[in-house]
Each structure stands twice: as C-alpha cells, then as structure tokens.
C-alpha cells in the first residue's frame, strides 16, 4: 500500500473517532435524565431529590415583603406600613391592665450600671403613695431595638457621621436580640422589620445613599414607631439617630411629650447637635437649645437618655453604653389601688433604701461613697374603670 493511501485511511479513521465522540457527548448531555443515587421510587411515585425540602420549607419571601428568619423565640409584631397620623387619635398609649411595669436603671457618675441590688432596695411611689412591688427581675434579657435614622438633605452629611458608627451598635447586639431599622424624612420608611440577622440590618442601612427631601418630621416618626412597638413585651427601646430638629410634623412638641409620657418604650436619641455647634460660628443659638432641650425631655419622659457626642470617637462608647444600660435594667411591677383607675396621668417616683429604710449608701472598694442616679419613666396613664 502506497504512503499516500495510508495517509487517506488514517484521516478517515480520525474522522470516525471524532464523530463517535460527539455522538456520545450529545447523548450524555441531552438524552434521558440519569438516575440519581438513592432509593428508587415505586411506579407512579415521585422521588423527591435530597435538597428539595431545604428549598421549600420555611416562609417564602414575596415581592415587597419582609420575612423574619425562623427562631425559637416569638417574633415581635411587625412594624407594618406607615399610616397617616391623626393628632386627635394618637393618645391611645396607656396601661390596659392593672399591673404597671417599670424598668429602672441605676448608674454611677460614669454611666456604668450598678448591679446586685435586691427587691427590698426599691421603693415605688404612685402619686406620692407607696406601692407594693409584686414583680421583680434583675437578670440580663434579650432586647428589642428599633434604629430610627434621619435621612434628609438638611443635615444628612452630618447625621451620616453618627450613622457610620451605628454599625458598632449593631455589633454589640446578641444573637437573641431583635433589631429593626426605620428611616424618616417627610414620613417614616421601614428599611427592615425586626430580625436577628445583623447583616440584614447593615444591608438595609447601606440603602441610605441619596436623600430626596429636606424635611425632618421627627415627632411624627417617633409616634409611628412608638405606636407599633406598644405591644412588644420585655426590654425594648428606640435609638434615634437624628439632629433633633423637626420641620413639618403634624404633631406638636407638646403632643409628642404626651406620647412619650404614655409610652413604655424608652427613647435614646443620639444627636449631632453638639458636633454641629462647635464647628459652626454662632452654633449655640436659640434653635440649638430648643432642639437639645426637646430631645432631653422626650428621652427623660420616656425613660431613656439623650446623647450629644462632640467628636466621632465618642460614638462607639455611646452605643456600647446604651446597649449595656438596656441589659442591666431592673424590672419592677406593682398593682395600684382601685382609686388609680381614672384615666389620668400618674407621677412615679423610685427611691433606693437599705434594710432599715434609710437612703441606700453605695461604696466602692476603697469605702468611698458612689454617687448614683436612677433612670426610669416618670409616669403613666392609667386605664379608665
């Protein structure tokens, strides 16, 4: 056989091998499905792939819907969509049962909580009348926090400084804590509902990029969050990252104070007012003092505390202090006498006493007296009989 003939036969053989390989690959890729390893189904029975349940079980998220990850603890009620605020109907926040719950924080001059106090160390007065404390708790418990973030053109570049450090507040949250995020300008916007997933909250805050309005309706937004957290049990709080200015709310400041008094949700404003005042000529003006005093009293009447950091470096300590205070509160409960059912505002007062009923004296390791202060809501609206 000539050399040329052998070359032709070799080419035909190579072509045959290429055709056979292509036919085999086509049958493997597009032919009948291959049987997966595992138990075979009976005739007429569908065999479920091993990962089918992992894909189908659990709540399925719909467009525009927030799905709370499954957790053995009961989730707080959803915040729901913001509604129009009617100032005449907003005062529905009051005690609906005879039991009055009161969270009390005891701190030293540095703001650090004082622990190891007993039930007998607390005396509670309702309109000047001493009450019997029936419920008492001093253990650390999970907390439910809503981050309320101002998002407007007016002060956004400055509030953004505080918002950047809010991630450190999320970092101190424990796996059992619930956190939600709400922004506000003309009205509140729910960024994410209550969740244990800190990454979900961080992703929601990352959506705040370009504010579209210059209005800061702080009072309406606080009322919105307070109203939707009223049925949440246990330790809860609103951390409001804001300037303190209110430009266009339907609620007045007096109405906001009344809501704060009636609420069982403490408010912890973290304001950039001081940061702004020291960097602006004439920053300590009448608007500054009105906004600062407004935040102070809203926080005080709700049982919280307002913070006005001057430097960015103070913000991580502020958030750490808020989280620590919420965990170290003492939970007190009492049942007022029947004459308290009048639908009116009742003034509360709490004192610390020793075993003999004298004012409690707390000393440090060196035997020196420690000055302490009590933080709690100063009253409540009783139900009508």
C-alpha positions as a printed NumPy array, in Angstrom:
array([[  0.   ,   0.   ,   0.   ],
       [  1.384,   3.321,  -1.014],
       [  2.232,   6.006,   1.545],
       [ -0.471,   8.306,   0.15 ],
       [ -3.142,   5.643,   0.57 ],
       [ -2.11 ,   5.036,   4.192],
       [ -2.456,   8.779,   4.908],
       [ -6.005,   8.816,   3.449],
       [ -7.08 ,   5.816,   5.561],
       [ -5.65 ,   7.455,   8.689],
       [ -7.688,  10.605,   8.041],
       [-10.878,   8.55 ,   7.636],
       [-10.18 ,   6.764,  10.955],
       [ -9.621,  10.047,  12.797],
       [-12.862,  11.459,  11.415],
       [-14.724,   8.381,  12.604],
       [-13.353,   8.75 ,  16.121],
       [-14.379,  12.435,  16.247],
       [-17.929,  11.597,  15.076],
       [-18.301,   8.795,  17.635],
       [-17.111,  11.055,  20.485],
       [-19.574,  13.78 ,  19.514],
       [-22.495,  11.328,  19.427],
       [-21.586,  10.011,  22.89 ],
       [-21.403,  13.557,  24.386],
       [-24.764,  14.507,  22.825],
       [-26.461,  11.505,  24.384],
       [-24.909,  12.283,  27.805],
       [-25.976,  15.959,  27.811],
       [-29.384,  15.951,  26.148],
       [-30.608,  12.394,  26.367],
       [-32.735,  10.765,  29.057],
       [-32.005,  12.018,  32.645],
       [-29.598,   9.958,  34.64 ],
       [-30.853,   8.304,  37.808],
       [-29.6  ,   9.965,  40.997],
       [-28.148,   7.711,  43.655],
       [-30.549,   6.882,  46.442],
       [-33.794,   4.967,  46.896],
       [-35.801,   4.42 ,  43.709],
       [-39.475,   5.313,  43.62 ],
       [-42.283,   2.911,  43.07 ],
       [-44.302,   3.048,  39.813],
       [-46.43 ,   6.213,  39.874],
       [-44.405,   7.693,  42.767],
       [-42.303,  10.891,  42.553],
       [-38.903,  10.623,  44.151],
       [-38.026,  13.887,  45.93 ],
       [-34.404,  14.988,  45.498],
       [-32.43 ,  15.2  ,  48.762],
       [-32.276,  19.046,  48.687],
       [-35.954,  19.577,  47.872],
       [-37.066,  20.186,  51.485],
       [-34.222,  22.586,  52.135],
       [-35.517,  24.737,  49.266],
       [-39.228,  24.563,  50.018],
       [-39.571,  24.645,  53.813],
       [-39.882,  27.884,  55.77 ],
       [-41.555,  31.197,  54.912],
       [-41.189,  32.254,  51.303],
       [-40.497,  35.929,  50.69 ],
       [-42.891,  37.746,  48.383],
       [-42.014,  40.94 ,  46.481],
       [-42.057,  43.862,  48.927],
       [-42.452,  41.59 ,  51.965],
       [-40.063,  41.218,  54.895],
       [-39.732,  37.649,  56.088],
       [-38.366,  37.144,  59.6  ],
       [-35.947,  34.205,  59.808],
       [-37.299,  31.265,  61.832],
       [-36.264,  31.384,  65.515],
       [-37.48 ,  29.552,  68.574],
       [-38.365,  32.852,  70.278],
       [-41.595,  34.612,  69.414],
       [-41.01 ,  37.461,  66.984],
       [-42.168,  40.984,  67.854],
       [-45.214,  42.264,  65.971],
       [-44.338,  43.685,  62.533],
       [-43.985,  47.436,  62.189],
       [-46.373,  47.467,  59.2  ],
       [-46.767,  50.226,  56.643],
       [-46.787,  53.824,  57.905],
       [-50.241,  55.305,  58.297],
       [-51.449,  58.882,  58.295],
       [-51.065,  60.371,  61.755],
       [-54.141,  61.878,  63.321],
       [-53.128,  64.015,  66.314],
       [-56.593,  63.565,  67.821],
       [-56.316,  59.787,  67.846],
       [-52.677,  59.265,  68.737],
       [-53.159,  59.183,  72.508],
       [-54.091,  55.522,  72.782],
       [-50.872,  54.541,  74.538],
       [-51.712,  53.714,  78.142],
       [-51.771,  50.9  ,  80.641],
       [-54.512,  48.428,  79.666],
       [-54.215,  46.194,  82.739],
       [-53.927,  46.735,  86.473],
       [-50.257,  45.733,  86.537],
       [-47.843,  48.619,  85.969],
       [-44.418,  47.58 ,  84.686],
       [-41.457,  49.852,  85.315],
       [-37.858,  49.444,  84.172],
       [-35.302,  51.187,  86.385],
       [-31.664,  51.802,  85.522],
       [-29.186,  52.605,  88.296],
       [-25.869,  54.078,  87.16 ],
       [-22.834,  55.779,  88.674],
       [-21.385,  59.118,  87.575],
       [-19.679,  57.472,  84.612],
       [-22.931,  55.993,  83.339],
       [-21.952,  52.423,  84.227],
       [-24.837,  50.322,  85.587],
       [-24.836,  49.355,  89.273],
       [-25.804,  45.716,  89.734],
       [-26.56 ,  43.319,  92.605],
       [-29.453,  45.363,  94.021],
       [-32.342,  43.432,  95.567],
       [-36.107,  43.837,  95.513],
       [-36.063,  45.231,  99.061],
       [-33.789,  48.078,  97.916],
       [-36.557,  49.637,  95.782],
       [-39.456,  51.778,  96.914],
       [-42.01 ,  52.847,  94.329],
       [-44.467,  55.719,  94.809],
       [-47.545,  56.316,  92.66 ],
       [-48.736,  59.926,  93.046],
       [-46.897,  60.003,  96.376],
       [-48.433,  56.761,  97.678],
       [-46.014,  53.898,  98.343],
       [-46.787,  50.764,  96.346],
       [-46.016,  47.106,  96.97 ],
       [-43.6  ,  45.732,  94.393],
       [-45.02 ,  42.377,  93.307],
       [-42.772,  41.614,  90.332],
       [-39.008,  41.98 ,  90.3  ],
       [-36.32 ,  40.951,  87.839],
       [-32.628,  41.761,  87.61 ],
       [-31.376,  39.29 ,  85.026],
       [-29.95 ,  40.169,  81.643],
       [-32.547,  39.556,  78.963],
       [-32.786,  39.892,  75.174],
       [-33.688,  43.367,  73.947],
       [-35.788,  44.657,  71.053],
       [-34.415,  47.813,  69.42 ],
       [-35.606,  49.954,  66.52 ],
       [-32.983,  52.15 ,  64.861],
       [-34.747,  55.335,  63.717],
       [-32.472,  57.199,  61.29 ],
       [-32.932,  60.737,  59.996],
       [-32.487,  60.737,  56.194],
       [-32.937,  64.179,  54.656],
       [-30.892,  66.709,  52.709],
       [-30.872,  69.246,  55.543],
       [-28.372,  67.632,  57.903],
       [-27.639,  64.325,  56.218],
       [-23.863,  64.836,  55.727],
       [-23.554,  65.314,  59.499],
       [-26.028,  62.654,  60.598],
       [-24.12 ,  60.291,  58.323],
       [-21.198,  60.568,  60.755],
       [-23.371,  59.125,  63.504],
       [-24.91 ,  56.56 ,  61.164],
       [-21.485,  55.218,  60.256],
       [-20.905,  54.382,  63.895],
       [-24.348,  52.781,  64.198],
       [-22.764,  49.662,  62.777],
       [-20.882,  49.364,  66.062],
       [-24.245,  49.353,  67.862],
       [-25.39 ,  46.508,  65.637],
       [-22.145,  44.774,  66.527],
       [-22.953,  44.702,  70.243],
       [-26.326,  43.096,  69.597],
       [-26.512,  39.482,  70.688],
       [-27.953,  36.63 ,  68.605],
       [-31.111,  36.62 ,  70.75 ],
       [-31.774,  40.377,  70.28 ],
       [-34.266,  41.789,  67.786],
       [-33.334,  44.816,  65.649],
       [-35.33 ,  46.813,  63.083],
       [-34.353,  49.868,  61.012],
       [-36.602,  52.777,  60.011],
       [-35.56 ,  55.957,  58.177],
       [-37.54 ,  59.193,  58.034],
       [-37.805,  62.462,  56.157],
       [-41.362,  63.579,  55.301],
       [-42.572,  60.264,  56.731],
       [-41.081,  57.08 ,  58.172],
       [-39.908,  54.288,  55.87 ],
       [-39.383,  50.738,  57.116],
       [-35.98 ,  49.532,  55.905],
       [-36.163,  46.136,  57.598],
       [-38.534,  44.601,  60.127],
       [-37.398,  43.03 ,  63.399],
       [-34.782,  40.384,  62.767],
       [-31.911,  38.554,  64.461],
       [-29.841,  38.89 ,  61.283],
       [-27.377,  41.74 ,  61.796],
       [-26.177,  41.524,  58.185],
       [-29.734,  42.163,  57.068],
       [-29.878,  45.363,  59.132],
       [-26.494,  46.518,  57.826],
       [-27.629,  45.899,  54.255],
       [-30.782,  47.939,  54.929],
       [-28.739,  50.857,  56.279],
       [-26.495,  50.669,  53.219],
       [-29.528,  51.554,  51.1  ],
       [-29.442,  55.099,  52.528],
       [-27.443,  56.807,  49.804],
       [-29.142,  59.888,  48.311],
       [-31.812,  61.704,  50.377],
       [-34.573,  63.291,  48.354],
       [-36.235,  65.686,  50.844],
       [-35.163,  68.404,  53.259],
       [-37.909,  67.819,  55.831],
       [-37.227,  66.208,  59.215],
       [-40.553,  65.064,  60.647],
       [-39.074,  63.687,  63.853],
       [-42.192,  63.814,  66.057],
       [-44.433,  62.013,  63.558],
       [-41.783,  59.332,  63.028],
       [-41.241,  58.76 ,  66.743],
       [-45.003,  58.449,  67.239],
       [-45.171,  55.949,  64.381],
       [-42.511,  53.679,  65.894],
       [-43.814,  54.037,  69.467],
       [-47.324,  53.106,  68.387],
       [-46.114,  49.97 ,  66.617],
       [-43.885,  48.84 ,  69.474],
       [-46.559,  49.258,  72.158],
       [-47.466,  45.537,  72.229],
       [-43.885,  44.283,  72.396],
       [-43.116,  42.711,  75.76 ],
       [-39.815,  42.734,  77.608],
       [-36.954,  45.175,  77.258],
       [-37.235,  47.428,  74.25 ],
       [-36.018,  50.817,  73.063],
       [-35.849,  53.274,  70.185],
       [-32.381,  54.524,  69.239],
       [-32.987,  57.708,  67.222],
       [-30.003,  58.89 ,  65.164],
       [-31.064,  62.431,  64.382],
       [-30.313,  66.129,  64.558],
       [-33.187,  66.964,  66.903],
       [-34.838,  69.467,  64.581],
       [-38.445,  68.978,  63.487],
       [-39.623,  70.916,  60.452],
       [-43.025,  69.72 ,  59.297],
       [-44.642,  67.232,  61.683],
       [-48.397,  67.146,  62.149],
       [-47.788,  66.555,  65.864],
       [-46.707,  69.45 ,  68.049],
       [-43.941,  69.205,  70.619],
       [-46.48 ,  69.136,  73.474],
       [-48.318,  66.269,  71.815],
       [-45.03 ,  64.408,  71.35 ],
       [-44.251,  64.841,  75.052],
       [-47.617,  63.382,  75.98 ],
       [-46.949,  60.372,  73.762],
       [-43.519,  59.898,  75.354],
       [-45.081,  60.031,  78.822],
       [-47.682,  57.42 ,  77.916],
       [-45.217,  55.118,  76.193],
       [-43.5  ,  52.103,  77.722],
       [-40.728,  52.282,  75.091],
       [-37.69 ,  54.321,  76.2  ],
       [-36.137,  56.622,  73.6  ],
       [-32.377,  57.096,  73.272],
       [-31.633,  59.968,  70.868],
       [-28.074,  60.159,  69.511],
       [-27.832,  63.713,  68.164],
       [-25.205,  65.592,  66.114],
       [-26.289,  68.948,  67.602],
       [-23.155,  69.36 ,  69.714],
       [-20.933,  68.187,  66.854],
       [-22.52 ,  70.873,  64.671],
       [-22.482,  73.684,  67.256],
       [-18.749,  73.565,  67.982],
       [-17.945,  73.679,  64.257],
       [-20.355,  76.426,  63.214],
       [-20.   ,  80.163,  64.024],
       [-22.905,  81.051,  66.292],
       [-23.816,  77.381,  66.595],
       [-25.112,  77.773,  70.147],
       [-28.218,  79.686,  69.113],
       [-31.873,  79.518,  70.121],
       [-32.583,  76.737,  67.608],
       [-29.818,  74.629,  69.132],
       [-31.134,  74.976,  72.68 ],
       [-34.742,  74.338,  71.664],
       [-33.797,  71.159,  69.797],
       [-31.497,  69.951,  72.579],
       [-33.999,  70.574,  75.359],
       [-36.686,  68.927,  73.247],
       [-34.664,  65.719,  72.881],
       [-33.712,  65.774,  76.563],
       [-37.315,  65.888,  77.75 ],
       [-38.611,  63.388,  75.188],
       [-35.948,  60.929,  76.334],
       [-36.494,  61.687,  80.032],
       [-40.284,  61.268,  79.952],
       [-39.983,  58.007,  78.022],
       [-37.454,  56.556,  80.481],
       [-34.457,  56.871,  78.146],
       [-31.492,  59.192,  77.821],
       [-30.288,  61.653,  75.159],
       [-26.667,  61.737,  73.988],
       [-24.883,  64.659,  72.313],
       [-21.379,  63.486,  71.362],
       [-18.959,  66.22 ,  70.344],
       [-16.478,  64.009,  68.495],
       [-16.899,  60.982,  66.247],
       [-14.605,  58.989,  68.515],
       [-17.189,  59.15 ,  71.314],
       [-19.902,  57.397,  69.307],
       [-18.815,  53.765,  69.832],
       [-18.825,  54.344,  73.594],
       [-22.307,  55.885,  73.388],
       [-23.769,  52.875,  71.603],
       [-21.995,  50.494,  73.959],
       [-23.435,  52.387,  76.939],
       [-26.974,  52.269,  75.541],
       [-26.793,  48.504,  74.987],
       [-25.284,  47.945,  78.424],
       [-27.937,  50.055,  80.131],
       [-30.774,  48.218,  78.407],
       [-29.406,  44.868,  79.571],
       [-28.782,  45.938,  83.169],
       [-32.186,  47.434,  83.938],
       [-34.227,  46.29 ,  86.944],
       [-37.78 ,  45.278,  86.068],
       [-40.374,  46.25 ,  88.683],
       [-44.117,  45.643,  88.709],
       [-46.918,  46.755,  91.013],
       [-50.695,  46.842,  91.075],
       [-52.01 ,  50.324,  92.023],
       [-55.049,  50.677,  94.247],
       [-58.538,  50.96 ,  92.752],
       [-58.578,  54.732,  93.061],
       [-55.884,  54.825,  90.379],
       [-58.327,  53.866,  87.594],
       [-59.196,  57.365,  86.47 ],
       [-57.595,  57.637,  83.032],
       [-55.278,  60.374,  84.272],
       [-51.519,  60.719,  84.315],
       [-49.864,  59.262,  87.423],
       [-46.496,  60.511,  88.631],
       [-43.982,  57.82 ,  89.564],
       [-41.056,  58.074,  91.965],
       [-38.46 ,  55.433,  92.83 ],
       [-36.063,  55.519,  95.794],
       [-33.276,  53.198,  96.871],
       [-33.235,  52.209, 100.561],
       [-31.313,  49.867, 102.818],
       [-32.697,  47.2  , 105.139],
       [-33.663,  49.832, 107.734],
       [-35.468,  52.009, 105.181],
       [-32.754,  54.666, 105.081],
       [-31.41 ,  56.069, 101.79 ],
       [-29.134,  53.441, 100.294],
       [-25.408,  54.094, 100.581],
       [-23.255,  52.507,  97.891],
       [-19.473,  52.468,  98.312],
       [-16.58 ,  51.432,  96.102],
       [-13.71 ,  49.112,  97.002],
       [-11.996,  51.938,  98.871],
       [-15.054,  52.582, 101.029],
       [-15.891,  55.902,  99.368],
       [-19.479,  56.793,  98.55 ],
       [-20.581,  56.367,  94.959],
       [-22.966,  58.942,  93.577],
       [-25.688,  57.21 ,  91.642],
       [-28.742,  58.189,  89.681],
       [-31.925,  56.398,  88.66 ],
       [-33.331,  56.475,  85.136],
       [-36.965,  55.451,  84.595],
       [-40.149,  56.765,  83.047],
       [-41.692,  59.29 ,  85.336],
       [-45.328,  58.314,  84.996],
       [-48.094,  56.521,  83.109],
       [-51.71 ,  56.987,  82.038],
       [-53.99 ,  54.689,  83.988],
       [-56.938,  52.89 ,  82.374],
       [-60.45 ,  54.132,  82.931],
       [-62.551,  51.926,  85.195]])
